[in-house]
Amino acid sequence: MLLEVENLRHAFGDQEVVRGLGFSLARGVIGCLLGPSGGGKTTVLRCIAGFEPVQEGVIRLSGREVSAPGVMVPPEKRRVGMVFQDYALFPHLAVADNIAFGLHAAAPRERAARVRELARLVGLSAALDKYPHEISGGQQQRVALARALAPRPELLLLDEPFSNLDVDLRERLSLEVREIIKASGATAVLVTHDQQEAFSMADEVGILHQGRIQQWDSPYNLYHRPANRFVADFVGQGAFLPAKALGGRRLEIELGVLEGDSPGGPEVEVLLRPDDVVHDDAAPTQAEVVHKAFRGAEILYTLRLASGRKVLALVPSHHNHALGEKIGIRLDVDHVVAFRPES
């Protein structure tokens, strides 16, 4: 493993922000710490970078201990690159000099070649003589990324790298940055509160809550096989319906009988995602449209069932139904996600 974080604890005074946190990352993988604001994500990143000490636990890079109680290898000796939330570019330096900033130990010819190589990689070959204020926010982001990659770090750390950009640019750039990181062969840890950003960029995602990782998994498994109720609620959208265990692996909900694993106990709740509920005019079950959110190719409908409970359905947008209208629905559930009710 390139990065190993074991039983990490960090506190600011009496406020414990990270407790018993652990994960590992193989070389060449992009990992992400995803969670609500104030959950300790940036603190973990700063501990890995060497900007914050750890009170308990250990951090290893390529098998070498870099952080532990009494151990604090300085940031410049960790071979870690950092892309900050505000990019932290030097306004008085041109793009080429910003990229070259971490290459002061290299010979001039080698430094110039590395700058040209990275400029090609991030698509900024024509902007090398410009200054940060003369280029767009997306271009500034790519300069910050090229600067962090220039010294060939073992690990790249990105702290909410797209938070200052508008939504359209954020979506496009997250895919571009993933391709750049993969093309460079770097290993990376991204910190964000944005699920779409995490899922589009990362190979593996850890859901962080109350200072601990609730589940470290692929985006697919986090969505379809959440480890606990918090992950199920936090990732994606959905609604919980009460269920009755019928024996074997059969669970009965208001909309029909499902086959899946049950957490046991007399009371169970099943999570239905918007893609589990299919609009079908021929279906005998009817639900009332109580809210609709237009999303271009699709509409996200909130539907009221006969019991008064609500579910979500993602429907192609040419099925444009009015509020109060009743539409036919049926289930198409591949992964049954069931938990005991919250106390």
C-alpha positions in Angstrom: 0.0 0.0 0.0 1.2 3.5 -0.8 -0.8 5.2 2.0 -1.8 3.6 5.3 -3.7 5.5 8.0 -4.4 3.5 11.2 -6.5 4.4 14.2 -6.0 8.2 13.7 -7.1 10.6 16.4 -6.8 14.4 16.3 -8.4 17.0 18.6 -8.3 20.8 18.8 -8.3 21.3 22.6 -11.3 19.5 24.0 -12.9 19.1 20.6 -12.2 15.7 19.1 -12.6 15.9 15.3 -11.1 12.6 14.2 -11.3 9.4 16.3 -10.2 5.8 15.4 -10.0 6.6 11.7 -8.3 4.3 9.3 -8.0 3.5 5.6 -5.4 2.5 3.0 -4.8 3.4 -0.6 -2.9 1.3 -3.2 -0.5 3.0 -5.7 -2.2 4.6 -8.6 -5.7 4.8 -7.0 -7.7 8.0 -6.4 -9.4 7.9 -3.0 -11.9 10.4 -1.6 -13.0 11.4 1.9 -16.6 12.4 1.5 -18.8 13.8 4.2 -20.7 16.8 5.6 -18.9 20.0 6.3 -17.1 20.1 9.7 -16.7 16.3 9.7 -12.9 16.3 10.0 -12.0 15.7 6.3 -9.6 18.5 5.9 -8.0 17.7 9.2 -7.2 14.2 8.0 -5.7 15.6 4.8 -3.5 18.1 6.8 -2.3 15.2 9.0 -1.3 13.2 5.9 0.5 16.2 4.5 2.4 16.8 7.7 0.8 20.2 8.6 -0.9 18.8 11.8 0.5 16.3 14.4 -1.5 13.2 15.4 -2.4 12.5 19.0 -2.9 8.7 18.4 -2.4 6.3 15.5 0.1 6.2 12.6 0.4 7.4 9.0 2.7 5.5 6.6 3.8 6.4 3.1 5.3 3.5 1.1 5.8 1.6 4.4 7.6 4.5 6.1 6.2 6.0 9.3 5.7 9.7 8.7 3.3 10.6 11.5 2.7 9.1 15.0 2.8 10.4 18.6 6.4 11.8 18.8 7.0 11.3 15.0 6.5 14.2 12.6 8.3 14.0 9.3 8.2 17.6 7.8 5.9 18.1 4.8 8.8 18.8 2.3 10.3 15.3 3.1 7.1 13.4 2.5 7.0 13.6 -1.3 3.4 14.8 -1.0 1.8 17.4 -3.4 -1.1 19.6 -2.2 -3.8 21.4 -4.2 -5.5 23.9 -1.9 -9.1 25.0 -2.0 -8.1 28.5 -3.1 -5.3 27.2 -5.4 -2.8 29.5 -3.6 -1.1 30.6 -6.9 1.6 33.3 -6.8 0.0 36.3 -8.4 3.4 37.9 -9.3 4.6 34.8 -11.2 3.6 33.7 -14.7 1.9 30.3 -15.2 5.3 28.7 -16.2 6.9 30.0 -13.0 4.0 28.9 -10.8 4.3 25.3 -12.3 8.1 25.4 -11.8 7.9 26.6 -8.2 8.7 23.2 -6.6 11.5 22.4 -9.1 14.2 24.7 -7.7 16.6 21.8 -7.2 16.4 20.7 -10.9 18.7 22.0 -13.6 17.3 24.8 -15.8 16.9 22.6 -18.9 15.2 19.8 -16.9 12.9 22.3 -15.2 11.8 23.8 -18.5 11.2 20.4 -20.0 9.1 19.4 -17.0 7.0 22.6 -17.2 6.3 22.0 -20.9 5.4 18.4 -20.3 2.9 19.4 -17.5 1.5 22.3 -19.5 0.7 19.8 -22.3 -0.9 17.4 -19.8 -3.2 20.0 -18.3 -3.9 21.8 -21.6 -2.2 25.1 -20.8 0.7 25.2 -23.3 -0.6 28.5 -24.8 -0.9 30.2 -21.4 2.6 29.7 -19.9 3.4 33.5 -20.2 0.1 34.6 -18.7 -0.4 35.6 -15.0 -3.1 34.0 -12.7 -5.4 37.0 -13.0 -5.4 36.7 -16.8 -6.7 33.2 -16.9 -10.1 31.6 -15.9 -10.9 29.8 -12.6 -10.8 26.5 -14.4 -7.4 27.3 -15.8 -6.1 28.4 -12.4 -7.2 25.0 -11.0 -5.2 23.2 -13.7 -2.1 25.4 -12.9 -2.4 24.5 -9.2 -2.6 20.8 -10.2 0.4 21.0 -12.6 2.4 22.8 -9.8 1.5 20.0 -7.3 2.5 17.3 -9.9 5.7 18.9 -11.0 8.1 17.4 -8.4 6.6 13.9 -9.1 5.1 13.4 -5.6 4.2 9.9 -4.3 0.8 11.2 -3.2 -1.4 14.1 -4.3 -3.8 15.7 -1.9 -6.7 17.8 -3.1 -8.7 19.9 -0.6 -12.2 20.7 -1.9 -10.5 21.6 -5.2 -13.7 22.7 -7.1 -15.6 24.5 -4.4 -14.9 28.0 -6.0 -16.2 27.0 -9.4 -19.8 27.0 -10.8 -21.6 23.7 -11.1 -21.2 23.2 -14.9 -17.5 23.9 -14.8 -17.1 21.7 -11.6 -18.6 18.7 -13.3 -16.5 19.1 -16.5 -13.3 19.8 -14.6 -13.7 16.9 -12.2 -13.6 14.5 -15.1 -10.6 16.4 -16.7 -8.7 16.3 -13.4 -9.3 12.6 -13.0 -7.9 12.0 -16.5 -4.8 14.2 -15.7 -4.1 12.4 -12.4 -4.5 9.0 -14.1 -2.3 10.0 -17.0 0.4 11.3 -14.6 0.4 7.9 -12.8 -0.1 9.7 -9.4 -2.0 8.4 -6.4 -4.4 10.9 -4.9 -6.7 11.7 -2.0 -9.5 14.1 -2.6 -11.6 15.8 0.1 -15.1 17.0 -0.7 -18.7 17.3 0.6 -20.1 16.9 -3.0 -21.2 13.4 -3.9 -21.2 13.9 -7.7 -17.6 15.2 -7.5 -16.5 12.2 -5.3 -18.2 9.7 -7.6 -17.0 11.1 -10.9 -13.4 11.5 -9.7 -12.6 8.7 -7.2 -12.0 4.9 -7.5 -12.7 4.4 -3.8 -14.7 6.6 -1.4 -14.8 6.8 2.4 -17.9 8.2 4.0 -16.8 10.3 7.0 -19.1 11.0 9.9 -18.4 12.1 13.5 -14.7 11.6 12.9 -14.9 8.0 11.7 -15.1 6.3 8.3 -18.5 4.7 8.1 -17.7 2.8 4.9 -14.8 2.7 2.5 -15.9 1.3 -0.8 -16.5 1.8 -4.5 -19.1 4.5 -5.4 -21.3 1.7 -6.8 -21.3 -0.2 -3.5 -21.9 2.9 -1.4 -25.0 3.6 -3.4 -26.4 0.0 -3.8 -24.9 -1.7 -0.7 -24.6 0.9 2.1 -23.1 -0.5 5.3 -25.4 1.4 7.6 -28.3 3.8 7.8 -26.1 6.9 7.8 -24.4 5.9 4.5 -27.8 5.0 3.0 -29.2 8.4 3.9 -26.2 10.4 3.0 -25.4 8.8 -0.4 -27.9 9.5 -3.2 -31.6 10.0 -2.6 -34.4 7.6 -1.5 -37.2 6.8 0.9 -37.6 4.2 3.6 -40.8 2.1 3.6 -41.7 -0.3 6.5 -41.5 -4.0 5.6 -42.6 -7.3 7.0 -40.4 -10.4 7.0 -42.3 -13.3 5.3 -39.7 -16.0 6.0 -36.6 -17.0 3.9 -35.3 -13.8 2.2 -38.8 -12.4 1.4 -39.7 -8.9 2.6 -43.2 -7.4 2.0 -43.6 -3.7 1.5 -46.6 -1.6 0.4 -45.6 -1.9 -3.2 -45.0 -5.7 -3.3 -42.7 -8.5 -2.2 -38.9 -8.3 -2.5 -36.2 -10.9 -2.3 -33.2 -9.7 -0.1 -31.3 -10.0 3.1 -33.0 -8.8 6.2 -31.3 -7.3 9.3 -33.5 -9.5 11.4 -36.1 -8.5 14.0 -39.9 -8.0 13.7 -39.6 -4.5 12.3 -37.6 -3.7 9.1 -37.4 -0.7 6.8 -36.5 -1.0 3.1 -34.7 1.8 1.2 -36.1 2.5 -2.2 -33.9 4.6 -4.6 -35.5 6.7 -7.4 -34.3 4.1 -9.9 -36.1 1.3 -8.0 -39.5 2.8 -8.8 -40.5 2.6 -12.5 -43.3 4.6 -14.1 -45.5 2.2 -16.0 -49.0 3.2 -17.2 -50.1 -0.5 -17.3 -49.2 -1.1 -13.6 -52.2 -1.6 -11.3 -50.5 0.4 -8.4 -51.2 4.1 -8.6 -49.4 7.0 -6.9 -50.1 10.7 -6.8 -47.5 13.3 -8.1 -46.9 15.7 -5.2 -43.6 17.3 -6.4 -41.5 17.3 -9.5 -38.0 18.5 -10.3 -37.0 18.9 -13.9 -33.5 17.6 -14.7 -33.3 17.9 -18.5 -33.4 14.3 -19.7 -35.3 13.2 -16.6 -37.8 14.4 -14.0 -37.5 13.4 -10.4 -41.0 12.8 -9.1 -42.1 12.7 -5.5 -45.1 10.3 -5.3 -47.6 9.7 -2.6 -48.7 6.1 -2.1 -52.1 5.0 -0.9 -50.8 4.9 2.7 -49.7 8.5 2.5 -46.0 7.5 2.5 -43.8 9.0 -0.2 -41.3 7.5 -2.7 -39.1 9.0 -5.4 -39.1 8.0 -9.1 -36.7 9.1 -11.9 -38.7 9.2 -15.1 -37.7 10.2 -18.7 -38.8 13.9 -19.1 -41.2 13.3 -22.0 -43.5 11.8 -19.3 -44.5 15.2 -18.0 -47.2 14.7 -15.5 -49.1 17.4 -13.5 -49.1 17.8 -9.8 -52.0 15.9 -8.3 -52.1 13.5 -11.3 -52.0 9.7 -10.5 -49.6 7.6 -12.4 -48.9 3.8 -12.6 -45.7 2.5 -10.9 -44.0 -0.8 -10.4 -40.8 -2.0 -8.6 -37.6 -2.9 -10.3 -35.2 -3.5 -7.4 -31.8 -5.2 -8.0 -30.3 -4.6 -4.6 -32.6 -4.7 -1.5 -31.2 -2.4 1.2 -32.9 -3.0 4.6 -32.2 -1.7 8.1 -33.9 -1.8 11.5 -36.0 1.3 12.1 -34.3 4.2 13.8 -35.1 4.3 17.5 
